[in-house]
Amino acid sequence: MRGRDEETGEYFSPSRSEQRRAALDVLELGGQLVALSAAQLARLPVPEDLLPHIREAQRITAHIAHKRQLAFLAKQMRKLDAGVLDAIRDAMRKDGEAARRETALLHRAEALREALLGDDGDAALTGLLAAHPGADRQKLRQLVRNAHEERAKNKPPRAFRELFRELRDLLAQDAAAPGEDAGGGFDEEGEDGHA
């Protein structure tokens, strides 16, 4: 029995229908997690103790056994805090806040790479190093130099891609540190804030 508050008339707990809808919602989320690849799962804030259950559900192909494993996974997920499940849902949504932040980070890294490889690359590198004193100066300079050589010799863009990864990681570290400017002087459209 749910029971009611005598003063307000409100129920003490959710109804059975609400509980069932919440359980089915978690089951659906579990099914979506099982459908993801290992690389996609690695990008989500999935707790470590859930990963073996997800892998087991991915491994099982027999219909009834797969359905039973999904139900067990959902049961384990319902034990988690609601905030953890909301964070997973947000990270999975293409229009979620986490996806927007990731996209903005990638755009900033791309704009920064283009600025470093542009005509005024020295000024952009100086601004980047001033904004990010922990950056590996020598590695960044070498990657910029190698990317210029690749473009000049029409080689595959290995250093070009490596430079992007290095910049993305650098900006991601700053985004994780609260109170710091993760943009490095660049806004989302890629305009140089240093002029």
N, C-alpha and C positions, 0 to 999 in steps of 0.2 A: 504494500500500500504506500502511496506517495505521501499522503498527509497534506494538510493545508494549514497555513498560518491563520489563526483565528482573527487577528486584527486586520490584515490586509486582504485575506482571501486568496493569496497566491500559493501555488503549489511549491513544496519543498524541493522537489527533484523534477527532472524532465520526464515527460510522458514516455510510455513504451514506444510510441510511434517516433518520437524525436530520437530516442536512443537507437532505434533500428535504422533510421535515416543516417545518423552519425556513423553507425557501424558499417553500413553499405558504402558510405562515402570513403571511409578508411579502406575498405576492401577494394574499391575502384582505384584509389591511390596506389595500393599495393600492386594491382594489376598493371598500372602504368609503369611502376618502378621495375617490375619484372620484364617488361617489354624493352627496357633501355639496354644499351650496350655497356660494357665495363667502363669505357671512357666517359660516357654520358653520366653514369652513376658517380664517377669520381668527382665530377663538377658539382654535384649536389651535396647539401649538408646532411647526408644520411649517416646516422650513428653507426659506429663500427660493429656493434652487436647485431644489427639488422642485416648486414651484408651476407653472412653465411646463409640466412634464411632466403634472401633474394636469389643468391646463386643456386641454392637447392631447388627453388621453384622454377628457375630458368632451365635447370638440368632435366627436370621431370617432364616427360612428353605425354604420358598416358593421361587421358582426359580427366578421369575421376581423381587420380592421384595428384594431378596438377591443381585441380580445384581444391582438394583437401589441403595441399601445401599453401595455396593462396589464402585459405581461411586461417591457417596457422600463422602465416605472416601478418595478416590483418590483426589477429589477436595480440601478437607481439607489438605491433604498431600502436594499438589502442592503449598499451601500457605507458607509452611515451607522453611527454608533456604536449599539450595542444600547441604551444609555441613552436616546437620542433616540427610538427606536422605542417603548420602554417608556413614555416620557412621552406620546407621541401616543396610545398605546393607553389609558393611564390617563385622559387628558383626554376620550377618546371614550366611556368607560364611564360610564353613568349612576350607578353605585354607586362609582366611583373616587374617590380622595382629592381630586383636583382638582375634581371635581363637588361633593363635599361642602363643600370650602372656598368654592367659588363660591356655593352655596346658603346657607351660613352668612353670607357677606358680604351677600347680598341681604336676608336676614332682619334682620341688624343695621341695614342702611340703612333698611329699612321701619319697624322699631321706632323708630329715631332720628327719622325723619320724623314719625311719629305723636306722638312726645313733643314735638317742636318745634311741632306744630300743636295740641297739647292745651292744657289749662287752665294748666299750669305750663311753658309754652313758653319763657319768658324764662330760667328756671333751667336748662332743658335746653340752650338756646343758649349760655348762659354756660359750662356744663360742657363742651359740644362745643368751644367756642373755646379753653378752657383746655387741653383734651386735644390739640387740633390747632392750635397757634399759627400755622401756615402757611396756614390756611384764609382765604378771602376773606370777611371779616366783613360787608362792605357787601353783597356779592352774596347771602350767606345770609340776612341780615336782609330784603332786598328780596324774595327768593323766598318767605320765610315770610309776609311781609305780603301779597304777591300771592295766595298760596294761600288765605289767610284771606278775602280779598276774593272770590275765585272761589267759595268755599264759600257765602259770604253771599249772593252774587248768582246762585247756581246756574248758573255759567258752566262751559264745558268746562275740565277740570283741566290746563291747560297748565303753569302754574307749579308745580302739585302734582307733575307728572311731572318737570319740570326740577329741582325740589328733590331728588327721589329720585336722579336721575342725578348731581347734584353731590355728594350724600352718598355714593353708591356709589363714585364716583371718589376721593373723599377717603379713604374707608376702604380702598380698594384700594391707594392709594399707601402708606398705613401698613402694610398687610399685606405689601407688597413690601419695606419697610424692616425689616431684622431687629432684634429686641430691643425693638420698640415695641408698645404695646397697640393692636391694630387695632379693638377694640370700642368705643372712645370712652366707656367706662363702662357699656356695655350688654352683657348676656350674650345668648346665642342666643335665649332666650325673649322678649327685648325688655324685660326689667325694668330700670328705671333703677338703676344702681349708685351714684348720688350721693344717693339718697333725698331 
